[in-house]
Amino acid sequence: MEIGLRKVEENDLLFLKQVYRSTREEELALTKMSPEEKNQFVDFQFNAQHAHYLKAYQGADFQIVLLDGEQAGRLYLWETESQIRIMDIALLGQFRGKGVGTKILNDLIQDSESKGKRLTIHVEYFNPALRLYERLNFKRTDDTGIYYFMERQPEMSNP
């Protein structure tokens, strides 16, 4: 299993919307919306999120996750002097539970350690990946009412 990343290109927006939708399918299944209403909802939410990310995280790194060369998800990162923010990490359903996300997170942890920067992320309360973040030593530092703000401090080795 080879995991790769490549920069998002303009023609990737439909795929990115598909990834976004895959993260909302369980929620959408609970509604009485018609398929057309679900599509409109996803379009609106994706476009709003995408516009927010572009505006709020200028200079962010928007990437497509590749698994054995196949588009599998998205990884959005924003780096400052003190932190690496995981703005978004999401995989299509068929790629979840195979260690892909764990490998990406471990690579990000290594990067944050080597740079001496904390690694941060917002995680929804009911996100199944919450347990993974906790196993990887992310700590809850804030509760927004919808998300936990979590961070992992770099481990400073003793000289």
C-alpha positions as CSV (number, residue, x, y, z in Angstrom):
1,M,0.0,0.0,0.0
2,E,1.6,3.2,-1.2
3,I,0.3,6.5,0.2
4,G,1.0,9.7,-1.6
5,L,0.0,13.3,-1.7
6,R,-0.4,15.8,-4.6
7,K,-1.5,19.4,-4.7
8,V,-5.2,20.1,-5.4
9,E,-5.8,21.4,-8.9
10,E,-8.8,23.3,-10.2
11,N,-10.3,20.2,-11.8
12,D,-10.3,18.3,-8.5
13,L,-13.3,20.2,-7.0
14,L,-15.8,17.5,-8.0
15,F,-13.7,14.9,-6.3
16,L,-13.2,17.1,-3.2
17,K,-17.0,17.5,-3.0
18,Q,-17.4,13.7,-3.3
19,V,-15.0,13.3,-0.3
20,Y,-16.9,15.9,1.6
21,R,-20.2,14.2,0.9
22,S,-18.8,10.9,2.1
23,T,-18.2,12.4,5.5
24,R,-21.9,13.5,5.7
25,E,-23.6,10.3,4.4
26,E,-24.7,9.0,7.8
27,E,-26.1,12.3,8.7
28,L,-27.9,12.7,5.4
29,A,-29.4,9.2,5.7
30,L,-31.3,10.4,8.8
31,T,-33.1,13.2,7.0
32,K,-36.2,13.1,4.9
33,M,-34.6,15.2,2.2
34,S,-35.1,14.1,-1.4
35,P,-31.9,13.1,-3.3
36,E,-32.1,16.5,-5.0
37,E,-32.3,18.4,-1.7
38,K,-29.4,16.3,-0.4
39,N,-27.3,17.3,-3.4
40,Q,-28.2,21.0,-3.0
41,F,-27.4,20.8,0.7
42,V,-24.0,19.1,0.0
43,D,-23.2,21.7,-2.8
44,F,-24.0,24.6,-0.5
45,Q,-22.1,23.2,2.5
46,F,-19.1,22.2,0.5
47,N,-18.9,25.6,-1.3
48,A,-19.2,27.4,2.0
49,Q,-16.5,25.3,3.6
50,H,-14.2,25.6,0.7
51,A,-14.6,29.4,0.5
52,H,-14.0,29.6,4.3
53,Y,-10.8,27.6,4.1
54,L,-9.5,29.7,1.2
55,K,-10.2,33.0,3.1
56,A,-9.3,32.0,6.7
57,Y,-6.2,29.9,5.9
58,Q,-4.3,31.9,3.4
59,G,-1.2,30.0,2.2
60,A,-2.7,26.6,3.3
61,D,-1.6,23.4,1.6
62,F,-4.5,21.6,-0.1
63,Q,-3.7,18.1,-1.1
64,I,-5.3,15.0,-2.6
65,V,-4.5,11.7,-0.7
66,L,-3.5,9.0,-3.1
67,L,-3.5,5.3,-2.3
68,D,-1.6,3.2,-4.8
69,G,-2.1,6.0,-7.3
70,E,-5.9,6.2,-6.8
71,Q,-7.6,9.3,-5.3
72,A,-8.6,8.3,-1.8
73,G,-9.2,11.6,0.1
74,R,-8.1,15.0,1.0
75,L,-5.6,16.6,3.5
76,Y,-5.6,20.3,4.1
77,L,-2.8,21.8,6.2
78,W,-1.9,25.3,7.4
79,E,1.4,26.0,9.0
80,T,2.4,28.9,11.2
81,E,5.5,29.6,13.2
82,S,4.1,27.7,16.2
83,Q,1.8,25.1,14.8
84,I,0.8,22.7,12.0
85,R,-3.0,22.8,11.7
86,I,-4.8,19.9,10.2
87,M,-7.7,21.8,8.7
88,D,-9.2,18.7,7.2
89,I,-8.4,15.1,6.7
90,A,-11.0,12.9,5.1
91,L,-11.0,9.6,3.2
92,L,-13.6,8.1,1.0
93,G,-15.5,5.3,2.8
94,Q,-13.8,2.4,1.0
95,F,-10.3,3.7,2.1
96,R,-11.2,4.1,5.8
97,G,-10.1,1.5,8.4
98,K,-7.0,0.4,6.4
99,G,-4.4,2.4,8.3
100,V,-4.1,5.2,5.7
101,G,-5.2,8.0,8.1
102,T,-3.0,6.6,10.9
103,K,0.0,6.6,8.5
104,I,-0.7,10.2,7.4
105,L,-1.1,11.3,11.0
106,N,2.1,9.6,12.1
107,D,4.0,11.4,9.3
108,L,2.5,14.7,10.4
109,I,3.5,14.0,14.0
110,Q,7.1,13.3,12.8
111,D,7.0,16.6,10.9
112,S,5.7,18.5,13.9
113,E,8.4,16.9,16.1
114,S,11.2,17.8,13.8
115,K,10.0,21.4,13.6
116,G,9.2,21.7,17.3
117,K,5.6,22.8,16.4
118,R,2.3,21.6,18.0
119,L,-0.1,19.7,15.8
120,T,-3.7,20.9,16.0
121,I,-7.1,19.9,14.7
122,H,-10.8,20.5,15.3
123,V,-12.7,17.1,15.7
124,E,-16.5,16.8,15.8
125,Y,-17.8,15.1,19.0
126,F,-19.0,12.0,17.2
127,N,-16.2,11.6,14.7
128,P,-15.0,8.0,14.9
129,A,-11.4,9.2,14.5
130,L,-11.6,10.9,17.9
131,R,-10.3,7.8,19.6
132,L,-7.4,7.6,17.1
133,Y,-6.3,11.2,17.9
134,E,-6.4,10.4,21.6
135,R,-4.3,7.3,21.1
136,L,-1.8,9.5,19.2
137,N,-1.6,11.8,22.3
138,F,-3.7,14.6,21.0
139,K,-5.3,16.4,24.0
140,R,-8.6,18.2,24.1
141,T,-7.9,21.8,24.9
142,D,-11.2,23.5,24.0
143,D,-14.8,22.6,23.4
144,T,-16.6,24.8,20.9
145,G,-20.0,23.2,21.3
146,I,-19.7,21.2,18.1
147,Y,-16.0,20.4,18.0
148,Y,-13.2,19.6,20.3
149,F,-10.0,21.6,19.6
150,M,-7.2,19.1,20.0
151,E,-3.5,19.5,20.0
152,R,-0.4,17.4,20.3
153,Q,2.7,19.1,21.7
154,P,6.0,18.1,20.3
155,E,8.0,15.9,22.7
156,M,11.1,17.7,23.5
157,S,14.0,15.3,24.0
158,N,16.4,15.9,26.9
159,P,19.9,17.1,25.9
